[in-house]
Amino acid sequence: MIKAISIAILATSPVAAAAQFVPTLDSAPRVCPDRPPRPDWIVNADVREAHKMNLVQEMYRAQSLQAVVEAGECSCETRFPSWDDASAYYFEHYSGLSRHEILDRTSEYRRTANELRQEAMPICESQGNW
């Protein structure tokens, strides 16, 4: 009896549930799978430069959400534009900043993107691109 109860408890435990989880190996995004790839200089950056890559990614995110809100539409081209503008702006305005300054800018862009997300999400959801 105790053995049966132990087996029943183990079978319904989170450990058993986690053991049944099989991650997918498909790396293609569910929404807009043809989005432009990140530039090589971001993908191949040294780990010690990760704070710079985070800044560019937050810039890109804020830029794309702003475009969705301004356009009032969420095509794949609007939501996932080329990385060229974010890259150029980074090199023109931020590439020479200190680590601390970059972290500050990253926080600012993250806040902006999170605010824009509230407006962009319903637009994108209504068009099936969220």
RATA-V51700 format. One record per backbone hydrogen bond with DSSP energy under -1.0 kcal/mol. CO is the residue of the C=O (numbers start at 1). NH is the residue of the N-H. Records with the same first field share a line. If there is no record, write none. Layout:
CO = NH, NH
This chain:
1 = 5
2 = 6
3 = 7
4 = 8
5 = 9
6 = 10
7 = 11
8 = 12
13 = 17
14 = 18
15 = 19
18 = 21
32 = 35
39 = 42, 43
40 = 44
42 = 45
46 = 49
47 = 50
49 = 52, 53
50 = 54
51 = 55
52 = 56
53 = 57
54 = 58
55 = 59
56 = 60
57 = 61
58 = 62
59 = 63
60 = 64
61 = 65
62 = 66
63 = 67
64 = 68
65 = 69
66 = 70
67 = 71
68 = 72
75 = 79
76 = 80
83 = 87
84 = 88
85 = 89
86 = 90
87 = 91
88 = 92
89 = 93
90 = 94, 95
94 = 97
98 = 102
99 = 103
100 = 104
101 = 105
102 = 106
103 = 107
104 = 108
105 = 109
106 = 110
107 = 111
108 = 112
109 = 113
110 = 114
111 = 115
112 = 116
113 = 117
116 = 120
117 = 121
120 = 124
121 = 125
122 = 126
124 = 129
125 = 128
